[in-house]
């Protein structure tokens, strides 16, 4: 009853703040508060604009409500830099209890008219409102475990500011800064500062904006994999560089993956590696093969979708399937594999399934590749479990249902 009374008072305060700001009370917000309560507030995908967010923030920023804020989800709204200061003040006040914060899919940016100067180590730096307010406020959130900024164009400056506070959040286990327009400097700072972080388990840095042709990003990523004792999942897919596009294609490429594979040799904690859409070819897969076919490998999920593997990589892929004993899922969708290469991989799966040893591989994703007559027939048999002694590996392959070329 006490909890229901508190929610009723919260809704009343929300109505008062809306009235003060000459806003219509959002029935969707009221319904979410009633459904999720105060402790796990979910205001996701309500298309709330700054004025509506400010009314909600002012409602939450109350002495009765603050001690109960544990999880806040403001994702997929229309939040801009205008709300940054008020959001930061709320997060700082709730720092003693706040563990999960999701701001993904908004319009928070380091650019625009709202900017401020602040002094740090006797140097004056221009940091826009997001960097100076939101990123800086995270140092107070000692219990924060989950932080999602995906899809906000925070850029390098704010990424650098954020990285310098990461080790002041010792409980942080999941960080998502994918699709945030982060370049080499932001990438480097985050990777370096996380190397000594005690509890980070999940890191998403997909679709960064790499503007120079350098192996530096792969080196720092590899060093993180070498140093971290807690990182279990990393997504570095879709790394884009204008120079890589013109010279090598898109992504960190074979050379970058060689660096990462080198540092993976002594890693015994990483379970998931997502390196989709990175311009990886035959040489890159060979580097991964040398690591994954060793008995000390612990990787369970390898995601290679959208790379230019072609049939030249099929022997290395087959070797990984046959010799690796830890992979649970292998993602090879849209990898330019053709009839011959798919046959080589299919024969490896057939041999693996007929081996008397226990099979760890459970899922194989091959959709978007070019099945010809031979590979189509072979994989159709495998999908049905024909001539196999062990349980069939689950296939995700719409291409098998299409007519052969």
TILODO-51256 format. One record per residue (C-alpha): x, y, z; residue in one letter; residue number from 1. Coordinates in Angstrom, 1 decimal, decimal comma, padded with zeros to 4 digits. Layout:
BEGIN
X_Y_Z_a_NUM
...
//
This chain:
BEGIN
000,0_000,0_000,0_x_1
002,8_002,3_000,9_x_2
004,4_001,8_-002,5_x_3
001,1_002,5_-004,3_x_4
000,7_005,7_-002,3_x_5
004,1_006,8_-003,3_x_6
003,3_006,1_-007,0_x_7
000,1_008,1_-006,7_x_8
002,0_011,0_-005,2_x_9
004,6_010,8_-008,0_x_10
001,9_010,9_-010,6_x_11
000,3_013,9_-008,9_x_12
003,6_015,7_-008,9_x_13
004,1_014,8_-012,6_x_14
000,7_016,4_-013,4_x_15
001,7_019,5_-011,4_x_16
005,0_019,9_-013,3_x_17
003,3_019,4_-016,6_x_18
000,7_022,1_-015,7_x_19
003,5_024,5_-014,6_x_20
005,2_024,0_-018,0_x_21
001,9_024,2_-019,9_x_22
002,2_020,6_-021,1_x_23
-000,4_018,0_-021,6_x_24
000,0_015,1_-019,2_x_25
001,2_012,1_-021,1_x_26
-001,0_009,1_-020,4_x_27
001,7_006,8_-021,7_x_28
004,1_008,1_-019,0_x_29
001,5_007,7_-016,3_x_30
000,8_004,1_-017,5_x_31
004,5_003,3_-017,5_x_32
005,0_004,6_-014,0_x_33
002,0_002,5_-012,8_x_34
003,4_-000,6_-014,6_x_35
007,1_-000,4_-013,7_x_36
007,0_001,5_-010,5_x_37
009,7_004,0_-009,4_x_38
012,6_001,6_-008,9_x_39
012,7_000,4_-012,5_x_40
011,4_003,4_-014,4_x_41
010,9_002,5_-018,1_x_42
010,1_005,5_-020,3_x_43
011,6_003,9_-023,5_x_44
010,2_004,6_-027,0_x_45
007,6_007,2_-025,8_x_46
009,0_009,9_-028,2_x_47
009,3_012,3_-025,4_x_48
010,9_015,7_-026,3_x_49
013,0_017,9_-024,1_x_50
010,2_019,7_-022,4_x_51
008,4_016,5_-021,6_x_52
011,6_014,9_-020,3_x_53
012,3_017,9_-018,1_x_54
008,8_017,7_-016,5_x_55
009,5_014,0_-015,8_x_56
013,0_014,6_-014,5_x_57
011,8_017,4_-012,1_x_58
009,1_015,0_-010,9_x_59
011,7_012,3_-010,2_x_60
014,1_014,7_-008,6_x_61
012,3_014,7_-005,3_x_62
013,5_013,7_-001,8_x_63
010,8_011,0_-001,6_x_64
011,6_009,4_-005,0_x_65
015,5_009,7_-005,2_x_66
016,3_006,9_-002,8_x_67
014,2_004,4_-004,8_x_68
015,7_005,1_-008,3_x_69
017,6_001,9_-009,4_x_70
017,1_001,5_-013,1_x_71
016,2_004,4_-015,5_x_72
015,4_003,8_-019,2_x_73
015,0_006,9_-021,3_x_74
016,0_005,2_-024,6_x_75
014,4_005,9_-028,0_x_76
013,1_009,3_-027,2_x_77
013,9_012,8_-028,5_x_78
016,3_014,0_-025,9_x_79
018,9_016,6_-027,0_x_80
021,6_018,6_-025,2_x_81
018,9_020,9_-023,8_x_82
018,1_018,3_-021,1_x_83
021,6_017,3_-020,3_x_84
022,2_019,5_-017,3_x_85
018,9_018,5_-015,6_x_86
019,5_014,8_-016,4_x_87
023,0_015,1_-014,9_x_88
021,6_016,6_-011,7_x_89
019,1_013,8_-011,4_x_90
021,8_011,1_-011,9_x_91
024,1_012,7_-009,3_x_92
021,4_012,8_-006,7_x_93
020,4_009,2_-007,4_x_94
024,1_008,0_-007,5_x_95
023,8_006,1_-004,2_x_96
021,2_003,7_-005,7_x_97
021,4_004,0_-009,5_x_98
022,7_000,8_-011,2_x_99
021,2_000,8_-014,7_x_100
021,0_003,8_-017,1_x_101
019,8_003,6_-020,7_x_102
020,0_006,8_-022,9_x_103
020,4_005,0_-026,2_x_104
018,6_006,2_-029,4_x_105
018,4_009,9_-028,5_x_106
019,8_013,0_-030,1_x_107
022,4_013,9_-027,4_x_108
025,4_015,5_-029,2_x_109
028,6_017,3_-028,4_x_110
027,7_019,9_-031,0_x_111
025,2_022,8_-030,9_x_112
024,8_026,1_-029,2_x_113
024,9_024,7_-025,7_x_114
028,6_024,5_-024,7_x_115
030,6_025,4_-021,7_x_116
034,2_025,9_-020,5_x_117
035,6_024,0_-017,5_x_118
039,1_023,8_-016,0_x_119
041,0_020,6_-015,7_x_120
044,6_020,2_-014,7_x_121
045,2_023,9_-015,4_x_122
044,1_023,6_-019,0_x_123
040,9_025,2_-020,4_x_124
039,0_022,7_-022,6_x_125
035,9_023,3_-024,7_x_126
033,6_020,5_-023,8_x_127
030,0_020,7_-024,9_x_128
027,1_020,3_-022,6_x_129
026,8_016,5_-022,9_x_130
030,5_016,0_-022,2_x_131
030,7_018,4_-019,3_x_132
027,5_017,5_-017,6_x_133
026,4_014,0_-018,3_x_134
029,8_012,3_-018,8_x_135
031,2_014,1_-015,7_x_136
028,3_013,2_-013,6_x_137
029,0_009,4_-014,0_x_138
032,0_009,7_-011,6_x_139
029,5_010,1_-008,8_x_140
027,5_006,9_-009,8_x_141
029,7_004,4_-007,9_x_142
027,0_001,7_-008,1_x_143
026,3_002,0_-011,8_x_144
026,4_-001,4_-013,5_x_145
024,9_-000,7_-016,9_x_146
025,4_002,4_-019,1_x_147
023,9_002,5_-022,6_x_148
024,6_005,6_-024,8_x_149
024,1_003,8_-028,2_x_150
023,1_006,0_-031,1_x_151
023,9_009,4_-029,5_x_152
026,5_011,3_-031,5_x_153
028,7_012,1_-028,6_x_154
031,9_012,2_-030,7_x_155
035,5_012,1_-029,5_x_156
035,5_014,9_-026,9_x_157
032,7_013,3_-024,9_x_158
034,1_009,8_-025,3_x_159
037,4_011,0_-023,9_x_160
035,7_012,7_-021,0_x_161
033,7_009,6_-020,3_x_162
036,7_007,3_-020,4_x_163
038,5_009,3_-017,8_x_164
035,7_008,5_-015,3_x_165
035,3_004,8_-016,1_x_166
037,7_003,6_-013,4_x_167
035,7_005,7_-010,9_x_168
032,7_003,4_-011,5_x_169
034,2_000,1_-010,2_x_170
030,8_-001,7_-010,4_x_171
030,3_-001,0_-014,2_x_172
029,9_-004,3_-016,0_x_173
028,2_-003,2_-019,3_x_174
029,1_-000,2_-021,5_x_175
027,4_000,4_-024,8_x_176
028,9_003,3_-026,9_x_177
028,1_001,9_-030,3_x_178
027,0_004,2_-033,1_x_179
028,2_007,2_-031,2_x_180
030,5_008,8_-033,9_x_181
033,6_008,0_-031,8_x_182
036,9_008,3_-033,7_x_183
040,4_007,1_-033,0_x_184
041,0_009,3_-030,0_x_185
037,8_008,3_-028,3_x_186
038,4_004,7_-029,2_x_187
041,9_004,8_-027,8_x_188
041,0_006,4_-024,5_x_189
038,1_004,0_-023,8_x_190
040,2_000,9_-024,6_x_191
043,1_002,1_-022,5_x_192
041,1_003,1_-019,5_x_193
039,2_-000,2_-019,5_x_194
042,4_-002,2_-019,4_x_195
042,6_-001,9_-015,7_x_196
038,8_-001,8_-015,0_x_197
037,9_-004,5_-012,4_x_198
034,5_-005,6_-013,5_x_199
033,7_-004,6_-017,1_x_200
032,1_-007,7_-018,8_x_201
030,4_-006,3_-021,9_x_202
031,6_-003,6_-024,3_x_203
029,9_-002,5_-027,5_x_204
031,9_-000,1_-029,7_x_205
030,3_-000,9_-033,1_x_206
030,3_001,5_-036,0_x_207
033,1_003,8_-034,8_x_208
034,4_006,6_-037,1_x_209
038,0_005,9_-037,8_x_210
039,6_008,7_-039,8_x_211
043,2_007,6_-040,1_x_212
044,8_004,5_-041,6_x_213
046,4_003,0_-038,6_x_214
046,7_-000,3_-036,6_x_215
046,5_001,7_-033,4_x_216
042,9_000,9_-032,8_x_217
043,5_-002,9_-033,2_x_218
046,6_-002,7_-031,0_x_219
044,7_-001,0_-028,1_x_220
041,7_-003,4_-028,5_x_221
044,1_-006,3_-028,4_x_222
045,8_-004,9_-025,3_x_223
042,4_-004,7_-023,6_x_224
041,8_-008,3_-024,4_x_225
045,2_-009,2_-023,1_x_226
044,9_-007,2_-019,8_x_227
041,2_-007,5_-018,9_x_228
040,3_-010,3_-016,4_x_229
036,6_-009,7_-016,7_x_230
035,6_-008,9_-020,3_x_231
033,4_-011,6_-021,7_x_232
031,7_-009,9_-024,7_x_233
033,1_-007,3_-027,1_x_234
031,4_-005,9_-030,3_x_235
033,8_-004,1_-032,6_x_236
031,8_-004,6_-035,8_x_237
031,4_-002,1_-038,6_x_238
034,5_-000,1_-038,0_x_239
034,6_002,5_-040,8_x_240
037,5_004,6_-042,2_x_241
037,4_006,7_-045,3_x_242
040,9_005,7_-046,1_x_243
040,2_002,0_-045,5_x_244
037,2_002,3_-047,9_x_245
039,4_003,6_-050,7_x_246
042,4_001,4_-050,1_x_247
041,4_-001,7_-048,3_x_248
037,6_-001,7_-048,1_x_249
035,6_-001,2_-044,9_x_250
036,9_-002,1_-041,5_x_251
040,0_-003,0_-039,5_x_252
040,9_-005,7_-042,0_x_253
043,2_-008,6_-042,0_x_254
046,1_-006,8_-040,4_x_255
044,0_-005,5_-037,5_x_256
042,5_-009,0_-036,9_x_257
046,1_-010,3_-036,8_x_258
046,8_-007,9_-033,9_x_259
043,7_-008,9_-032,1_x_260
044,4_-012,7_-032,6_x_261
047,9_-012,2_-031,3_x_262
046,6_-010,8_-028,0_x_263
043,9_-013,4_-027,7_x_264
046,5_-016,1_-027,2_x_265
046,6_-015,6_-023,5_x_266
043,0_-014,6_-023,0_x_267
040,9_-017,0_-021,0_x_268
037,8_-015,0_-020,3_x_269
036,3_-013,7_-023,6_x_270
033,2_-015,7_-024,6_x_271
031,8_-013,5_-027,5_x_272
033,7_-011,7_-030,3_x_273
031,7_-009,7_-032,8_x_274
033,9_-008,6_-035,7_x_275
031,2_-008,4_-038,4_x_276
031,6_-006,1_-041,4_x_277
035,3_-005,4_-041,0_x_278
036,8_-006,3_-044,4_x_279
038,3_-009,6_-043,0_x_280
039,4_-012,0_-045,7_x_281
041,4_-015,2_-046,0_x_282
044,5_-014,0_-044,1_x_283
042,4_-012,7_-041,2_x_284
040,5_-016,0_-040,8_x_285
043,9_-017,9_-040,9_x_286
045,0_-015,7_-037,9_x_287
041,9_-016,6_-036,0_x_288
042,3_-020,3_-036,9_x_289
045,7_-020,5_-035,3_x_290
044,2_-019,2_-032,0_x_291
040,8_-021,0_-032,0_x_292
042,3_-024,4_-032,8_x_293
044,5_-024,3_-029,7_x_294
043,2_-026,3_-026,7_x_295
043,3_-023,2_-024,4_x_296
040,6_-021,3_-026,4_x_297
037,5_-020,4_-024,4_x_298
035,6_-018,4_-027,1_x_299
032,0_-019,5_-027,4_x_300
030,5_-017,2_-030,0_x_301
032,3_-015,9_-033,1_x_302
030,4_-013,4_-035,3_x_303
031,9_-012,9_-038,7_x_304
028,8_-011,8_-040,7_x_305
029,4_-009,4_-043,6_x_306
033,1_-010,1_-044,1_x_307
034,7_-010,9_-047,5_x_308
035,7_-014,5_-046,6_x_309
035,1_-016,1_-050,0_x_310
035,9_-019,7_-050,8_x_311
039,6_-019,0_-050,1_x_312
038,7_-019,0_-046,4_x_313
036,8_-022,3_-046,4_x_314
039,7_-024,5_-045,4_x_315
040,4_-022,3_-042,3_x_316
036,7_-022,3_-041,4_x_317
036,6_-026,1_-041,8_x_318
039,6_-026,4_-039,5_x_319
038,0_-024,2_-036,9_x_320
034,8_-026,4_-037,0_x_321
036,8_-029,6_-036,7_x_322
039,5_-028,7_-034,2_x_323
037,8_-026,1_-031,9_x_324
036,1_-027,6_-028,8_x_325
034,5_-024,4_-027,3_x_326
032,5_-022,6_-030,0_x_327
028,7_-022,8_-029,5_x_328
027,7_-020,6_-032,4_x_329
029,5_-019,5_-035,6_x_330
028,0_-016,7_-037,7_x_331
029,0_-016,6_-041,3_x_332
026,1_-014,9_-043,0_x_333
026,7_-012,8_-046,1_x_334
030,4_-013,7_-046,4_x_335
030,7_-014,2_-050,1_x_336
030,9_-018,0_-049,7_x_337
030,1_-019,9_-052,9_x_338
029,3_-023,5_-053,9_x_339
032,8_-025,0_-053,5_x_340
033,6_-023,2_-050,2_x_341
030,2_-024,2_-048,7_x_342
030,8_-027,8_-049,7_x_343
034,2_-027,8_-047,8_x_344
032,5_-026,3_-044,7_x_345
029,6_-028,8_-045,1_x_346
032,0_-031,8_-045,2_x_347
033,7_-030,5_-042,0_x_348
030,3_-030,3_-040,3_x_349
029,5_-033,8_-041,4_x_350
032,8_-035,2_-040,1_x_351
032,4_-033,3_-036,9_x_352
028,9_-034,6_-036,3_x_353
030,0_-038,2_-037,0_x_354
032,9_-037,9_-034,6_x_355
032,3_-039,8_-031,4_x_356
033,6_-036,9_-029,3_x_357
031,1_-034,4_-027,7_x_358
030,1_-031,5_-030,0_x_359
030,0_-028,0_-028,6_x_360
028,9_-026,2_-031,8_x_361
025,1_-025,8_-031,7_x_362
024,3_-023,0_-034,2_x_363
025,8_-022,2_-037,6_x_364
024,6_-019,1_-039,5_x_365
025,1_-019,3_-043,3_x_366
022,3_-017,1_-044,8_x_367
023,1_-014,8_-047,6_x_368
025,8_-017,0_-049,2_x_369
025,6_-018,4_-052,7_x_370
024,5_-022,1_-052,5_x_371
025,0_-024,0_-055,8_x_372
023,7_-027,4_-056,7_x_373
026,3_-029,4_-054,8_x_374
026,3_-027,4_-051,6_x_375
022,6_-027,1_-051,6_x_376
022,2_-030,9_-051,7_x_377
024,8_-031,4_-049,0_x_378
023,4_-028,9_-046,6_x_379
019,9_-030,0_-047,2_x_380
021,0_-033,5_-046,0_x_381
022,8_-032,0_-043,0_x_382
019,7_-029,9_-042,1_x_383
017,6_-033,1_-042,1_x_384
020,2_-035,0_-040,1_x_385
020,7_-037,6_-042,8_x_386
023,8_-039,9_-042,4_x_387
024,7_-038,3_-039,1_x_388
025,4_-040,1_-035,9_x_389
025,3_-037,0_-033,6_x_390
022,5_-034,4_-033,1_x_391
022,3_-032,0_-036,0_x_392
023,8_-028,5_-035,6_x_393
021,0_-025,9_-035,9_x_394
021,2_-024,0_-039,1_x_395
020,0_-020,5_-039,9_x_396
020,0_-020,5_-043,6_x_397
017,1_-019,1_-045,7_x_398
019,3_-019,5_-048,8_x_399
018,7_-023,2_-048,8_x_400
015,0_-022,6_-049,6_x_401
015,9_-020,6_-052,7_x_402
016,6_-021,9_-056,2_x_403
020,3_-022,7_-056,8_x_404
022,1_-020,4_-059,2_x_405
//
